Amino acid sequence: MKNYSKEEVEKIFSNEDLFIKNFNSLTDREKTSFLRKVGKINTQYKNFDIFIESFKSDNENLRFEIIKTLSKITDINLFSFYKKIIYIEKTSDIRREIVSAIGRLRNKKTIQLLIDLIKDDDPNVVLQAIRGLLVFKDDPLVHKELKKLSSHPNEIVKLIIENELTSTDSNKSTNHSEVNPKLKNKIVKGDSLDVLKKIEEDTFHLTFTSPPYYNARDYSIYKSYEDYLKFLEKIFKEVHRTTKEGRFFILNTSPVIVPRFSRNYSSKRYPIPFDIHPFLINMGWEFIDDIVWSKPEASAKNRVGGFLQHKKPLAYKPNATTEMVMVYRKKTTKLIDWNLKQYSKEVINESLVKDEIHKSNLWNIGPSHDKVHSAVFPKELCDRIIKYYSLSGDLVLDPFAGSGTFGNAALERKRNIFLIEKDETYFQDMKKRFNLDNQNTIEFIENFK
Ligand SMILES: C[S@@+](CC[C@H](N)C(=O)[O-])C[C@H]1O[C@@H](n2cnc3c(N)ncnc32)[C@H](O)[C@@H]1O
C-alpha cells in the first residue's frame, strides 16, 4: 500500500501532471487516503477528468473525498459535473457534500439547481441548498423560493428560514442584564398564578422550582391528575412570559406513586416529568438537558421488598432513587453568546464557574430534611443550578418556594431573588430563616400588587 506523507501529497497535488501520473496508479483505498491529506489548494487544474473518472468507484469514502477535494477548487467548470451526479448519487453524506460544493462556487448559474434542491426529500440536502442560496437572498426569486420553506415539515429548516429571512434585530441592545428594582429580593405570600400575572414580561433570568407533588403530600390535593397538569401548565406559561429571552427554566419533578385503593387494586404511578414535557415544548420552551439527581438507596421508599421475597417476574418494582432535573431555555434564534454579550466583563468574570465542575448529567446528592417543610431541596442542588445557569446580579425566581432553599443558595452567589409561596406556615418560616441569614435585606410581602 502506497502511503504518502502530507508533504508528499501537497507536492504532488500542486503539479497537475505529476498528480495525474501518481493518482492513476493508486487503488481506491490509497486514493481516499491520498485525498484526505490534501490541505489548502493553490493550483488551478485545467482538467477534472481524473476526478470524474474516479467518482465512478463503488467506494463511498473515495467518492466523498473526491467531492470534498473538488469543493476546494471553486471553478465554475465543475458545475456541469455536480449537476450530473447530484441526482445519481444515493448516499446522503455525499449528496450533501455535492450541494455544499455547488454552494461554494458562489455563482448565479447555480441558483436554479439550488432552488430545485430545496425541494429534495433529504433535509441535509435542503439545508445545504439553503446555505448556498442565502448568498443570493437579496435576489427576489431566491427570496421568494426560500420564503416558501417557512412551512417546511423539518423543524431545523423552518428555524433557519425564520431566522435568516425575518429577524433583523439580532444585535439590538436590550435591558437583558438589568433587574427591575421593585422585584429585587422579595418573598411574596400568595398564589403563584395571581402573583406572576402582575409581573411584566422579560423579567426573570432563571427559574428553578419543584412543584407540589400530585396527591403525594398533604399540601397538594387536586381533583384529578388532569387538573393538576392544567394547574402547572398555567403557571409555567406565566414563567415563560416573564422569563427573559433565551434564559433558563429548570424543573425538578419525578414520577409519584399514589397508594392503592384496596388490596383489589394496584398502586398508580404518575410519570409527571414526561407528561409536563410536551406542554412545555408547545408553550415555547426549548428542551436543553435532562439531569438526573441520584440519591442514596437508603433514602428511597422500599418498593422492591415484596419482590425480594417472591421473586416473581412482572411484579418487579425497583426503589426510585432518582429525580429529574429538566433544563429548558426560552426559545430564541439567538445563541448563548448573545445572552453573555449583554453583560459587562466584570460580571462575566465574577460569574465564571471556578469551583468544582460536574462533568456528567448524573448528579449524586443526598436528600435534605427539614423540621417545618417535608420536601426541601438540598442546598447543593440549588447551588449547582445557580452557578451553571445564571450570572452574578441576575434575578432568579422560585414560584413554589417552600422553605426558600433556592433563594438562600442564590443570595450566597450574589443573585437577586423573587420567591412565591402560598402557605402561611412556610411563608412565616421563611421570614425567620431569611432574617437570620440576611439581616433584613429581604422584603416580605403579603399583598403583592
Ligand atoms: C415541593 S414544595 C417546594 C419545596 C422547596 N423547593 C424547598 O426547598 O423548600 C412545593 C411548594 O409549593 C407550594 N405551593 C403549592 N401551590 C402553590 C401555589 N399555587 N402558589 C404558590 N405556592 C404553592 C407548596 O405550599 C409547597 O411549599
PDBQT file of the ligand as one rigid body, heavy atoms in Angstrom, charges set to zero:
ROOT
HETATM    1  C1  LIG A 501     -42.212  20.758  46.625  1.00  0.00    +0.000 C 
HETATM    2  S1  LIG A 501     -42.510  22.144  47.575  1.00  0.00    +0.000 S 
HETATM    3  C2  LIG A 501     -41.114  23.144  47.274  1.00  0.00    +0.000 C 
HETATM    4  C3  LIG A 501     -40.033  22.999  48.297  1.00  0.00    +0.000 C 
HETATM    5  C4  LIG A 501     -38.858  23.901  48.057  1.00  0.00    +0.000 C 
HETATM    6  N1  LIG A 501     -38.187  23.530  46.824  1.00  0.00    +0.000 N 
HETATM    7  C5  LIG A 501     -37.885  23.891  49.210  1.00  0.00    +0.000 C 
HETATM    8  O1  LIG A 501     -36.693  23.695  49.004  1.00  0.00    +0.000 OA
HETATM    9  O2  LIG A 501     -38.330  24.107  50.344  1.00  0.00    +0.000 OA
HETATM   10  C6  LIG A 501     -43.792  22.971  46.750  1.00  0.00    +0.000 C 
HETATM   11  C7  LIG A 501     -44.321  24.214  47.442  1.00  0.00    +0.000 C 
HETATM   12  O3  LIG A 501     -45.246  24.859  46.587  1.00  0.00    +0.000 OA
HETATM   13  C8  LIG A 501     -46.232  25.490  47.401  1.00  0.00    +0.000 C 
HETATM   14  N2  LIG A 501     -47.394  25.765  46.547  1.00  0.00    +0.000 N 
HETATM   15  C9  LIG A 501     -48.320  24.896  46.099  1.00  0.00    +0.000 A 
HETATM   16  N3  LIG A 501     -49.207  25.520  45.292  1.00  0.00    +0.000 NA
HETATM   17  C10 LIG A 501     -48.814  26.807  45.208  1.00  0.00    +0.000 A 
HETATM   18  C11 LIG A 501     -49.315  27.938  44.515  1.00  0.00    +0.000 A 
HETATM   19  N4  LIG A 501     -50.401  27.866  43.753  1.00  0.00    +0.000 N 
HETATM   20  N5  LIG A 501     -48.656  29.121  44.639  1.00  0.00    +0.000 NA
HETATM   21  C12 LIG A 501     -47.553  29.218  45.438  1.00  0.00    +0.000 A 
HETATM   22  N6  LIG A 501     -47.054  28.170  46.118  1.00  0.00    +0.000 NA
HETATM   23  C13 LIG A 501     -47.666  26.989  46.012  1.00  0.00    +0.000 A 
HETATM   24  C14 LIG A 501     -46.460  24.489  48.494  1.00  0.00    +0.000 C 
HETATM   25  O4  LIG A 501     -47.021  25.115  49.643  1.00  0.00    +0.000 OA
HETATM   26  C15 LIG A 501     -45.046  23.946  48.731  1.00  0.00    +0.000 C 
HETATM   27  O5  LIG A 501     -44.411  24.631  49.775  1.00  0.00    +0.000 OA
ENDROOT
TORSDOF 0
